[in-house]
């Protein structure tokens, strides 16, 4: 009988016995290795880039195309304000058929030009009482409009929003911009909490509903409220598609996909003008933008437009952690180990990514990047209006509406072409710095030398400033989406877009004040533009870098050293990425 410590008996074999230091057979808890029982090496958790590539090239490009197509019709809802609020030349309605110019001069008082050297014109808001030129009264029978540009029937001509009621037009413009601001903040946060796909479906549904309500609005007050809600919903669609598109791309495709979406928006703005010339009604124009969005409600069908894989990666991690917590709690009565008592306060299982608000508050680097890019977006959006209206504000010779509209749209398209050609070669930070510097210099030249510049020079510098400011605004959004971690990407991009809306508010406010104080307004923006140039130096570089996932990843996304050159293919983080 053998002792427990002796090796087990084996059958005779020509092979020599193993040395005493080596076990002749494996322990019972460790079975003998075989080709079928060798354990696989531990697998690393998937990264965001791996999740995207797992979709397959074909499906990835189909989803990117689906995220680009709605921009064509979103332009109808987000860029139609200049058309539906354009105030055409008008005068008091006189009895009888269309009066001749001589009859107008005899029935309407003459008003002097607002600027020195300008010739006067018949009054647009006053008329002589009872045909005598002794008393002047307000228009008694309404107004006649001489529509030569834009829509024949917009909210100004339909509801007579001129003279004493003109203040409703800037109010509508302010409410529309505030609606975009509200949608960017609220629906950007919703996209981070509920997911990109659910938020997109909610925003699309609201856009269709409020688009119909806007088209049937009977009064200006109802129109303004419905327009506010439509702007918020449309901004949510645009923002959600933007971040979902970016998260579907690997680093080499991000700029191309964003550029194609920008071109689709430019095509929508050009198509908007063509539809306006065809339908000549503001209700038909807005309906042409809201009706096609019903087709994109099919994105809510399972499998058509799935959830962003990067957001799902965060959700799955949170769900796995919560599932572990649930299993631990179910077996708690079988354990007496006190080392688990600190886990008693685990959260309820949830499919939402876990966001630590204390950690977010202490993420100084993320807040710094948001503040710099938000400030730059504020300046670029606010100063664009100064360039587009510089000639009319300074020289009193405002160009036609078609020229201003087409110039602005063409500048946006040209900005995307230049961004596509330079940003991946020279870096996001360098090109943003170049465009912001050009914006400030063009503004200073126009302000300092306007008495010595010819009309051609004013046009050239205005176009240059408009072009560079639009390029800066577009690059700010792309830059923000690339350096914000996935867990707060919707919120971060929404904040930067909202600050851009704050800059846009200066345009209707200046219209409400009849452009008084324009020079000081432009000087302030020019000075802030130079300050923005210095703050851009604090930003990191994001070209060809993987998107950060967690707050920790985003916090380590810092400005590269000034004294050392770094290659473009350096990994995103200075320390190993936890998810890899």
C-alpha positions, 0 to 999 in steps of 0.5 A: 500500500503506497503512502499518499505522498508517493507517486501513483502506480503505473504500468511498465513502460520502456520509458524511464521514470520521471525525476522526483522533482517533476510530477509524474502526473498533473494535479487533479485540478489541472488536467493534462494539456491537449490540443483541444483543452489548451486555454485561449490567451485572455482577450483584450476588450474591444476598442472603438476602432475595432468596433467600427471596423467590425461593421464591415466596409460596405455597411460602414459606408452605407451608414455614413451615406444615410447620415449625410442625406438628411442634410439636404433637407435640414438646410431648408429648415435651418437656412430659410430665415433670410428668405421668409423674413426679407422685407421688400420695398413698400409704401402706403396703399392708395385708393384706386389702381396702381398709382403712377410715380407722380401720384405717389410723390403727391400722396406720400411725404418725402424722407431724406436719406439716413446717410450724408449724400444719399438722395431721399425717397417717398416714405414707406410708413406715412401718407398725407391725410385726405390728399392734402399735404398739410397733415401726415398720418400713418398708413390707413389701408395697409401697404403695397409691396414691390417684391423683386427678390426672394419669396413673393409671399413671406411672413412680412408681406402676409402679416404686414410686419413693417413700420410699427410691426417690424420689431416682430421680425428681429424677435422671430430671428432671435427666437429661431436662434434661441431654438437652435441653441436650446436644441443643441444643449438639450438634445446633445445631452440626450444623445449621450444619455439615451444613445444616438439612434433614439435621439435621432428618432425623437428629433426627426419626429418632433421636426416633422410635427412642428414643421407641419404646425409652422406651415399652418400657423395663422398668426405671427405669435403662433408662428414664432413659438412653433418656429422656436420648437422646429429650430430646436428639433432640427438642430437636434437632428443635425447634431445627432447625425454629426456625431453619429457620422463621426463615430462611424469613421476611422481616423482616415475617413473622418474629414472626408465624411464631414466634408461630404456632409458639408457639401450636402448642406451647401447643395441644400441651401442652393436648392432652397433658393431654387425652390423659393423661386419656384413656389413663391410661398413661405408655407410651401418652402418650409413644407418642402423641407419638413415633408421629406423628413418623414422618409427618414423616420424609417431610420427607427426600423431595427437594422436600418440605422443602428446605434453608434458602436462607440456608444454601445461599447460604453453601454456594454461596459456599464451593463457588464459592471452592473451585471457583476454587481447583481450577481454579487448581491444575489450571492451575498448571503453565502459570503462572510467576506467583509472586503465586499462591504464597500460595494453595497451602494452599486447602481441599478443595472442600466444600459446607459454609459456611467458618467461620473459628474465629480470626475467631469467637474475635475476634468480641467483639460476637457473644460479648457478645450471646450472653452477655447473652441466655444469662444472661437465658435462664438467669434467666427459666427458673430463676425460673419454678419459684419462681413456680409453687411459691411458695404451696406453698413459703412457705405450705404450701398448694400448689395442685392439679396441674391448676391449676398445669399449666393456669396455666403453659400459659395464661401461655405462651399469653398471653405470645405474645399480648402479644409479638405485640402489642408487639414489632414496635411497641416493639422487641425490646430494649425489651420484653425489658427491660420483662419482665425488670424485671417479673420481678424486681419481682414476685419482690422483692415476694413475698419482701419482703412475703409476711408482709403479702400476702393469698392473692389478692395472692400469687396475682396476683404469682405469676401476673404473675411466671410470665407475665413470665418465660415471655415473657422466655424466649420473646423471648430465643430469638427475639432470639438467632436474629435477631442471630446470623449464619446461619453460627453461628445454630444454635450460638448459639441452642443455647447460649442454650437450653442456658443456659436448661436450666441454669436449669431444673436448679434445680427438680429439685435443690430437689425432691431437697432437699425444698425446703430453702433455697428462700428463698435460692434465690429471693433469688439469682435475684431479684438476678440478674434485676436484674443482667440488666436492666442487661445487656440495655441492651448489646443491639442492636435487631433489629426489621424488620432483615435477618438477618446472614449472615456473622461480619462482618455479625454483628460489626457488629450493635451497640447503637444510640447512646443519644443519637440516635434511629434509625428502624426502617427503617435498614439493618442495618449501619452500613457497606455489607453485603458481600453486597449 
